Amino acid sequence: MNDFTAKTARINELVAELNRHNHLYHNLGTPEISDALYDALLAELATLESETGLVLSHSPTQIVGAKVVGSLPTVAHDIPLLSLNKTKDMGEVANFIGNRSVLILNKLDGLTTKLEYQGGELQRASTRGDGHEGDEITHNAPSILDIPLKIPSMGDLTVVGETYMLDADFRHIQATTVGSDGKPYRNARNLAAGSARLLDAGECAKRLIRFSAFGVQGESVLNGVDGVNANL
């Protein structure tokens, strides 16, 4: 594990740990660590974020106001965001793979989301829509867990991934909240997709939806990591 990888792993660890302590302190009133230790961990996180250029949307160093927009602007995709083909025939899968090396991943059932970065800063987030045009949801990006607001990239990158919801989070919301029709939400995919498109970022944050990247368009050298193509 190189130094950059170790630091990003520590960032993820600290974000999870500090958010858990925030919940214990502010919501449950049962703190497990002293204020001094919390401050030390927060300072360590801030230092690592500065050194790597990586800042996650749910990092406790980020105090972002919940934005409200009046509508969702339409975004034209330079490269179409197309749906995956489906098959249940392993022969077709084998033929597709051929002699190539492949990486096989479980498919997350959610909303395909595109993130556009310039100089390491997130500039725009949008949905796939019909593949050619989607809705801009930049105002909700800070409310979606695991979206990097800053990345250690010196160029322009487009990251494509899935906005989704964990089953446990969906079950909790389903048991405690009803939709606009007064009925419980039916499935996690629709709730995640609808939450990402909410006009009120504060309401979006309550849904605990998450982002997982599966593709990068464009190449850029990571700051401080010579010769490595940018990847999340």
C-alpha positions in Angstrom: 0.0 0.0 0.0 1.5 3.3 -1.1 1.4 6.5 1.0 -1.4 8.0 -0.9 -3.6 4.9 -0.6 -2.9 4.6 3.1 -3.9 8.3 3.6 -7.2 7.9 1.7 -8.0 4.8 3.7 -7.3 6.7 6.9 -9.6 9.5 5.7 -12.5 7.1 5.2 -11.8 5.5 8.6 -11.8 8.9 10.3 -14.9 10.2 8.6 -16.8 7.1 9.7 -15.5 7.2 13.2 -16.1 11.0 13.7 -19.6 10.8 12.3 -20.4 8.0 14.7 -19.1 10.0 17.6 -21.1 13.0 16.4 -24.2 10.8 16.5 -23.5 9.5 19.9 -22.9 13.0 21.3 -25.6 15.1 19.6 -28.4 12.6 19.0 -28.0 10.0 21.8 -26.3 12.0 24.5 -23.8 9.1 25.2 -20.3 10.3 24.2 -17.6 7.7 24.2 -14.5 9.9 23.9 -13.4 13.2 25.3 -13.7 16.5 23.5 -9.9 16.7 23.3 -9.6 13.3 21.6 -12.4 14.3 19.2 -10.6 17.5 18.3 -7.4 15.6 17.8 -9.1 13.2 15.4 -10.8 16.0 13.5 -7.4 17.8 13.2 -5.8 14.7 11.8 -8.6 14.4 9.3 -8.3 18.0 8.2 -4.5 17.5 7.7 -5.0 14.4 5.6 -7.6 16.2 3.5 -5.2 19.0 2.9 -2.3 16.7 2.0 -4.3 14.4 -0.4 -6.8 16.9 -1.8 -9.6 14.4 -1.1 -12.7 15.7 0.7 -15.8 13.5 1.0 -19.3 15.0 1.1 -20.0 13.6 4.6 -16.7 14.6 6.1 -17.3 16.4 9.5 -14.9 19.1 8.3 -17.5 20.2 5.8 -20.2 22.5 7.1 -22.4 23.0 4.1 -25.7 24.8 4.1 -28.6 22.9 2.8 -29.6 24.5 -0.5 -33.1 24.7 -2.0 -33.6 25.2 -5.7 -36.8 26.1 -7.6 -36.3 23.5 -10.4 -33.8 21.1 -11.8 -32.0 22.4 -14.9 -31.5 20.1 -17.8 -28.0 18.9 -18.6 -26.9 17.6 -22.0 -24.4 14.7 -21.8 -21.4 15.0 -24.1 -21.0 11.2 -24.0 -24.3 9.3 -23.8 -24.9 7.5 -20.5 -26.4 4.3 -21.9 -28.0 1.4 -20.0 -26.3 -1.9 -19.6 -27.4 -4.8 -21.8 -29.0 -7.7 -19.9 -28.5 -11.4 -20.4 -29.0 -14.7 -18.5 -27.0 -16.7 -20.9 -23.4 -17.4 -19.7 -22.4 -18.2 -23.2 -23.2 -14.6 -24.3 -21.2 -13.4 -21.3 -18.2 -15.5 -22.3 -18.4 -14.3 -25.9 -18.5 -10.7 -24.8 -15.4 -11.2 -22.6 -13.4 -13.1 -25.2 -9.7 -13.0 -24.4 -9.9 -9.7 -22.5 -9.3 -9.3 -18.8 -12.5 -8.1 -17.1 -13.6 -6.9 -13.7 -17.0 -8.2 -12.6 -19.0 -6.2 -10.0 -22.4 -6.5 -8.4 -24.9 -4.1 -9.9 -26.3 -1.5 -7.5 -29.9 -0.8 -8.1 -30.2 3.0 -8.0 -29.9 6.1 -10.1 -26.9 6.5 -12.5 -25.2 9.8 -11.6 -22.5 11.8 -13.3 -20.0 14.0 -11.5 -17.9 16.6 -13.4 -14.7 17.8 -11.9 -12.4 20.7 -13.0 -9.0 21.2 -11.2 -10.1 18.8 -8.5 -13.3 20.7 -7.6 -16.8 19.2 -8.2 -18.5 21.5 -10.7 -21.7 19.7 -11.5 -23.7 16.5 -10.7 -26.4 15.2 -12.9 -28.7 12.2 -13.5 -28.5 10.0 -16.5 -32.1 10.8 -17.6 -32.7 9.4 -21.1 -29.0 8.9 -21.6 -28.6 12.1 -23.7 -30.1 14.6 -21.2 -30.5 14.5 -17.5 -31.4 16.7 -14.5 -28.7 18.7 -12.7 -28.6 17.8 -9.0 -25.4 19.7 -7.9 -27.2 21.3 -5.0 -27.8 17.8 -3.5 -24.2 16.5 -4.0 -23.1 17.5 -0.5 -26.1 15.6 0.9 -25.2 12.4 -0.8 -22.8 10.2 1.2 -19.5 9.2 -0.4 -19.5 11.9 -3.2 -16.0 13.5 -3.2 -16.4 17.3 -3.2 -12.7 17.6 -3.9 -10.3 15.1 -5.6 -6.5 15.3 -6.0 -6.7 15.8 -9.8 -5.1 18.6 -11.8 -7.3 18.1 -14.9 -10.9 17.6 -16.0 -12.6 14.3 -15.0 -16.1 12.9 -15.3 -17.0 10.2 -12.8 -20.0 8.0 -13.4 -21.5 6.0 -10.7 -24.7 4.9 -8.9 -26.7 6.7 -6.3 -28.4 4.1 -4.1 -29.7 3.3 -0.7 -28.7 0.5 1.7 -31.5 -1.9 2.5 -31.2 -1.2 6.3 -31.6 2.5 5.7 -34.6 1.9 3.4 -36.3 -0.3 5.9 -35.9 2.4 8.6 -37.4 5.1 6.4 -40.1 2.8 5.3 -41.1 2.1 8.9 -41.0 5.7 10.0 -41.9 7.9 7.0 -44.6 7.9 4.3 -44.5 9.3 0.8 -46.5 12.3 -0.5 -49.4 9.9 -1.2 -49.5 9.0 2.5 -48.3 5.4 1.8 -45.0 3.7 2.8 -42.3 3.8 0.2 -42.3 0.7 -1.9 -38.6 0.1 -2.8 -35.2 1.5 -2.2 -34.4 2.2 -5.8 -37.3 4.5 -6.4 -36.7 6.2 -3.1 -33.0 6.8 -3.8 -33.8 8.1 -7.3 -36.5 10.4 -6.0 -34.3 11.6 -3.1 -31.5 12.6 -5.4 -33.9 14.8 -7.4 -35.4 16.6 -4.4 -35.3 20.4 -4.6 -34.5 20.7 -0.9 -30.9 19.4 -0.1 -31.8 19.3 3.6 -34.6 16.7 2.9 -32.2 14.8 0.6 -29.7 14.5 3.5 -32.3 12.8 5.7 -32.6 10.0 3.2 -29.0 8.7 3.7 -28.5 7.9 0.0 -25.0 7.0 -1.1 -22.8 7.1 -4.2 -20.5 4.4 -5.6 -18.3 5.2 -8.7 -17.9 2.6 -11.5 -16.3 4.6 -14.3 -14.1 7.5 -15.1 -14.1 9.5 -18.4 -10.9 11.4 -19.2 -7.4 11.1 -17.8 -5.5 13.2 -15.3 -2.4 12.8 -13.1 -3.1 12.7 -9.4 -1.5 15.4 -7.5 1.6 14.0 -5.8 1.3 10.6 -7.5 3.3 10.9 -10.8 2.3 8.8 -13.7 -1.0 7.5 -12.2 -4.3 8.0 -14.0 -6.9 9.6 -11.8 -9.3 7.0 -10.3 -11.7 7.0 -7.4 
